[in-house]
Amino acid sequence: MNEGRVKLEPSWKERIGAYLERPQMQALSAFLRTEKQHGKVIFPPGPEIFAAFEHTPFEQVRVVILGQDPYHGPGQAHGLCFSVRPGVPPPPSLQNIFKEIQRDLGIAPPDHGCLTPWADRGVLLLNAVLTVEQGQAASHQGKGWEGFTDAAIDALNREREGLVFLLWGSYAQRKGQLIDSSRHCILRSVHPSPLSAHRGFLGCGHFSAANRYLEEHGQAPIDWSLPRRSELAA
Protein backbone atom coordinates (compact mmCIF):
# COMPACT_ATOMS: atom_id res chain seq x y z
CA MET A 1 0.00 0.00 0.00
CA ASN A 2 1.37 3.39 -0.96
CA GLU A 3 0.95 5.37 2.23
CA GLY A 4 1.18 8.70 0.42
CA ARG A 5 -0.14 11.32 2.78
CA VAL A 6 -0.90 8.63 5.36
CA LYS A 7 2.00 7.95 7.71
CA LEU A 8 2.02 5.09 10.19
CA GLU A 9 3.33 5.99 13.65
CA PRO A 10 6.92 4.66 14.03
CA SER A 11 6.35 2.11 16.82
CA TRP A 12 3.45 0.61 14.85
CA LYS A 13 5.29 0.83 11.53
CA GLU A 14 8.07 -1.26 13.05
CA ARG A 15 5.60 -4.06 13.80
CA ILE A 16 2.94 -3.93 11.09
CA GLY A 17 4.38 -1.61 8.45
CA ALA A 18 5.46 -4.56 6.30
CA TYR A 19 1.83 -5.67 6.14
CA LEU A 20 1.09 -2.58 4.04
CA GLU A 21 3.21 -4.07 1.25
CA ARG A 22 1.14 -7.25 0.97
CA PRO A 23 -0.89 -7.85 -2.24
CA GLN A 24 -4.22 -7.45 -0.43
CA MET A 25 -3.17 -4.03 0.84
CA GLN A 26 -1.98 -3.01 -2.62
CA ALA A 27 -5.42 -4.04 -3.89
CA LEU A 28 -7.08 -2.02 -1.13
CA SER A 29 -5.01 1.03 -2.05
CA ALA A 30 -6.02 0.66 -5.71
CA PHE A 31 -9.68 0.30 -4.67
CA LEU A 32 -9.56 3.50 -2.62
CA ARG A 33 -7.88 5.42 -5.45
CA THR A 34 -10.49 4.22 -7.93
CA GLU A 35 -13.37 5.11 -5.64
CA LYS A 36 -12.03 8.65 -5.26
CA GLN A 37 -11.50 8.96 -9.03
CA HIS A 38 -15.18 8.08 -9.47
CA GLY A 39 -16.18 10.90 -7.17
CA LYS A 40 -16.88 8.83 -4.08
CA VAL A 41 -16.35 10.61 -0.76
CA ILE A 42 -14.30 8.49 1.64
CA PHE A 43 -14.21 8.91 5.42
CA PRO A 44 -12.14 9.66 7.40
CA PRO A 45 -9.92 12.09 5.42
CA GLY A 46 -6.69 10.45 4.22
CA PRO A 47 -4.35 11.89 6.87
CA GLU A 48 -6.64 10.59 9.64
CA ILE A 49 -7.03 6.98 8.48
CA PHE A 50 -4.31 5.82 10.88
CA ALA A 51 -5.14 8.31 13.66
CA ALA A 52 -5.74 5.56 16.24
CA PHE A 53 -2.12 4.45 15.89
CA GLU A 54 -0.83 8.03 15.88
CA HIS A 55 -2.49 8.92 19.18
CA THR A 56 -1.69 5.65 20.93
CA PRO A 57 1.82 4.33 20.20
CA PHE A 58 2.37 0.60 20.64
CA GLU A 59 4.06 0.70 24.05
CA GLN A 60 1.49 3.14 25.45
CA VAL A 61 -1.56 0.94 24.80
CA ARG A 62 -3.30 -0.17 28.01
CA VAL A 63 -6.89 -0.66 26.81
CA VAL A 64 -8.20 -1.56 23.35
CA ILE A 65 -11.75 -0.69 22.25
CA LEU A 66 -12.68 -2.31 18.96
CA GLY A 67 -15.20 -0.72 16.65
CA GLN A 68 -16.56 -1.96 13.33
CA ASP A 69 -16.09 0.75 10.70
CA PRO A 70 -16.01 4.56 10.69
CA TYR A 71 -19.07 6.77 10.93
CA HIS A 72 -20.31 7.51 7.42
CA GLY A 73 -21.89 10.95 7.96
CA PRO A 74 -20.17 14.18 6.90
CA GLY A 75 -17.72 15.52 9.47
CA GLN A 76 -18.09 12.63 11.90
CA ALA A 77 -15.21 10.16 11.42
CA HIS A 78 -11.71 11.26 12.36
CA GLY A 79 -9.91 7.93 12.75
CA LEU A 80 -10.88 6.91 16.31
CA CYS A 81 -13.67 4.38 16.81
CA PHE A 82 -16.90 5.73 18.37
CA SER A 83 -15.40 9.25 18.46
CA VAL A 84 -16.63 12.31 16.56
CA ARG A 85 -15.06 15.71 16.06
CA PRO A 86 -15.75 18.43 18.62
CA GLY A 87 -18.99 20.17 17.70
CA VAL A 88 -20.52 17.08 16.08
CA PRO A 89 -23.42 15.67 18.14
CA PRO A 90 -22.47 12.33 19.80
CA PRO A 91 -24.17 9.47 17.90
CA PRO A 92 -26.52 7.17 19.84
CA SER A 93 -23.92 4.44 20.52
CA LEU A 94 -21.54 6.99 21.98
CA GLN A 95 -24.32 8.47 24.08
CA ASN A 96 -24.87 5.00 25.54
CA ILE A 97 -21.15 4.65 26.26
CA PHE A 98 -21.32 7.92 28.21
CA LYS A 99 -24.45 6.72 30.04
CA GLU A 100 -22.65 3.56 31.16
CA ILE A 101 -19.59 5.50 32.30
CA GLN A 102 -21.87 7.73 34.37
CA ARG A 103 -23.67 4.72 35.86
CA ASP A 104 -20.44 2.79 36.44
CA LEU A 105 -18.08 5.55 37.59
CA GLY A 106 -20.26 8.57 38.32
CA ILE A 107 -18.62 10.63 35.57
CA ALA A 108 -21.08 13.02 33.93
CA PRO A 109 -21.30 12.96 30.11
CA PRO A 110 -19.19 15.61 28.35
CA ASP A 111 -20.58 18.35 26.10
CA HIS A 112 -19.02 16.75 23.01
CA GLY A 113 -18.14 13.34 21.56
CA CYS A 114 -14.39 13.67 20.91
CA LEU A 115 -12.49 10.77 22.51
CA THR A 116 -8.99 11.95 21.58
CA PRO A 117 -8.05 12.41 25.27
CA TRP A 118 -8.74 8.70 25.85
CA ALA A 119 -6.49 7.79 22.94
CA ASP A 120 -3.74 10.00 24.32
CA ARG A 121 -4.07 8.22 27.70
CA GLY A 122 -3.50 4.73 26.31
CA VAL A 123 -6.89 3.65 24.95
CA LEU A 124 -6.44 2.33 21.41
CA LEU A 125 -9.70 3.24 19.63
CA LEU A 126 -9.41 0.89 16.67
CA ASN A 127 -12.00 0.16 14.02
CA ALA A 128 -11.71 -3.22 12.28
CA VAL A 129 -12.20 -1.40 8.96
CA LEU A 130 -10.50 1.98 8.65
CA THR A 131 -12.44 3.62 5.79
CA VAL A 132 -16.03 3.92 4.58
CA GLU A 133 -17.93 5.58 1.74
CA GLN A 134 -20.11 8.53 2.69
CA GLY A 135 -23.64 7.39 3.49
CA GLN A 136 -22.84 3.70 2.93
CA ALA A 137 -22.31 1.85 6.20
CA ALA A 138 -19.97 -1.16 5.99
CA SER A 139 -19.16 -0.32 2.35
CA HIS A 140 -15.44 -1.10 2.77
CA GLN A 141 -15.80 -4.33 4.71
CA GLY A 142 -14.05 -7.24 3.02
CA LYS A 143 -11.71 -4.97 1.06
CA GLY A 144 -8.57 -5.81 3.05
CA TRP A 145 -8.57 -3.71 6.20
CA GLU A 146 -9.58 -6.60 8.45
CA GLY A 147 -6.29 -8.44 7.95
CA PHE A 148 -4.33 -5.30 8.72
CA THR A 149 -6.17 -4.62 11.98
CA ASP A 150 -5.88 -8.32 12.86
CA ALA A 151 -2.11 -7.90 12.51
CA ALA A 152 -2.20 -4.95 14.93
CA ILE A 153 -4.15 -6.95 17.52
CA ASP A 154 -1.91 -9.96 17.04
CA ALA A 155 1.19 -7.81 17.66
CA LEU A 156 -0.33 -6.45 20.88
CA ASN A 157 -1.30 -9.94 21.98
CA ARG A 158 2.19 -11.37 21.39
CA GLU A 159 4.44 -8.52 22.52
CA ARG A 160 2.46 -6.96 25.35
CA GLU A 161 0.99 -8.34 28.57
CA GLY A 162 -1.80 -7.22 30.89
CA LEU A 163 -3.88 -5.31 28.34
CA VAL A 164 -7.66 -4.92 28.53
CA PHE A 165 -9.71 -5.60 25.39
CA LEU A 166 -13.29 -4.29 25.32
CA LEU A 167 -15.22 -6.30 22.73
CA TRP A 168 -18.72 -4.93 22.20
CA GLY A 169 -20.96 -6.78 19.76
CA SER A 170 -20.45 -9.94 17.72
CA TYR A 171 -18.25 -8.27 15.11
CA ALA A 172 -15.69 -7.11 17.69
CA GLN A 173 -15.94 -10.38 19.60
CA ARG A 174 -14.79 -12.34 16.56
CA LYS A 175 -11.44 -10.58 16.96
CA GLY A 176 -11.26 -12.14 20.42
CA GLN A 177 -9.88 -15.35 18.94
CA LEU A 178 -6.62 -13.45 18.33
CA ILE A 179 -6.18 -12.69 22.04
CA ASP A 180 -4.65 -14.95 24.71
CA SER A 181 -7.00 -14.59 27.67
CA SER A 182 -4.35 -15.98 30.03
CA ARG A 183 -2.16 -12.92 29.36
CA HIS A 184 -4.79 -10.24 28.80
CA CYS A 185 -8.24 -9.27 30.09
CA ILE A 186 -11.11 -9.69 27.60
CA LEU A 187 -14.42 -8.01 28.48
CA ARG A 188 -17.36 -8.87 26.21
CA SER A 189 -20.79 -7.28 25.87
CA VAL A 190 -23.46 -6.56 23.31
CA HIS A 191 -22.91 -3.45 21.20
CA PRO A 192 -23.77 -0.03 22.71
CA SER A 193 -26.11 0.63 19.78
CA PRO A 194 -29.68 1.59 20.78
CA LEU A 195 -30.77 -1.68 19.15
CA SER A 196 -28.89 -3.77 21.71
CA ALA A 197 -27.53 -1.63 24.56
CA HIS A 198 -30.44 -2.49 26.88
CA ARG A 199 -29.60 -6.20 26.51
CA GLY A 200 -26.41 -5.99 28.54
CA PHE A 201 -24.22 -3.07 27.59
CA LEU A 202 -25.94 -0.69 30.00
CA GLY A 203 -24.91 -2.20 33.30
CA CYS A 204 -21.85 -4.11 32.03
CA GLY A 205 -19.41 -2.26 34.32
CA HIS A 206 -16.58 -2.54 31.81
CA PHE A 207 -14.95 0.77 32.67
CA SER A 208 -14.51 0.04 36.36
CA ALA A 209 -13.58 -3.57 35.56
CA ALA A 210 -10.86 -2.42 33.15
CA ASN A 211 -9.40 -0.12 35.80
CA ARG A 212 -9.48 -2.84 38.46
CA TYR A 213 -7.56 -5.19 36.17
CA LEU A 214 -4.97 -2.54 35.31
CA GLU A 215 -4.41 -1.70 38.97
CA GLU A 216 -4.17 -5.40 39.91
CA HIS A 217 -1.43 -5.70 37.29
CA GLY A 218 0.58 -2.73 38.51
CA GLN A 219 -0.67 -0.18 36.00
CA ALA A 220 -2.39 3.16 36.48
CA PRO A 221 -6.14 3.19 35.82
CA ILE A 222 -7.59 5.04 32.84
CA ASP A 223 -9.07 8.46 33.49
CA TRP A 224 -12.37 8.05 31.63
CA SER A 225 -13.42 11.67 32.17
CA LEU A 226 -13.24 14.10 29.25
CA PRO A 227 -12.50 17.82 29.36
CA ARG A 228 -15.13 20.29 28.25
CA ARG A 229 -15.22 21.05 24.55
CA SER A 230 -13.75 24.52 25.19
CA GLU A 231 -10.73 22.87 26.89
CA LEU A 232 -9.89 20.41 24.11
CA ALA A 233 -6.59 20.93 22.34
CA ALA A 234 -7.04 22.48 18.93
C-alpha positions, 0 to 999 in steps of 0.5 A: 500500500502506498501510504502517500499522505498517510503515515504510520506511527513509528512504533506501529510501523516497526511491527505492522508496516510490512503488512502494508506491502502485501498484495491485499493491501496493494489491492485495497489502495487501488480500490480507494484510489479508484473510488475517489476517481469516481467521485466517491467521498471516503471517510475519514480524510486520508491523513486521519485513516491511521489516527488511532495508531498516531495517538496511541503508540504501541508501548502506550496501549493499556486498553483496546476498544474495537469498533466496526467501521467509521461513521459515514456521515459528513464531518463525523469520522476522524480515525478513532472508533466511536469518536466524533469531532468536537462540535458534532453531536455524539451518535446514539452508541456513543451516548450509551457509552457515556451513560454507562460511564456515568452509571459505572463511575459517576462521571457526567457525560461531556458536552461533546463526543471527541475521545482523543483524550482517551487515545492519548491516555492509552486507549487504542480506539481501533475500528476493524475497517478503517475507511467507509464511503459517505452514506454507505455503512460497511461499504469497505468491509471485506476490502482488506482492512480486516487483515491489517487490523488483525495484525495490529491486535496480534502484535499487541497480543504477542508482545504486550501483557496485561492489556484490557480488550473491550469487545462490544458486539459480535463483530468485535468479539470475533477478533477475540480469537486473536487474544490470549486470555491468560495474558490479557483481560477480555471483556465482552458485551453486546454493542452499545447501539440503541438496538442492543444496549439495553440487553447488557451493555448498559450495566456491564461495568466494563470501565470500572472492571478495566481499571481494576484489572490494570491496577491489579497488574501494577498499571495506572487506571484510565481516566475516563473523564473528558475535558469540556469542549472549550478545553480540548486541544485544537 
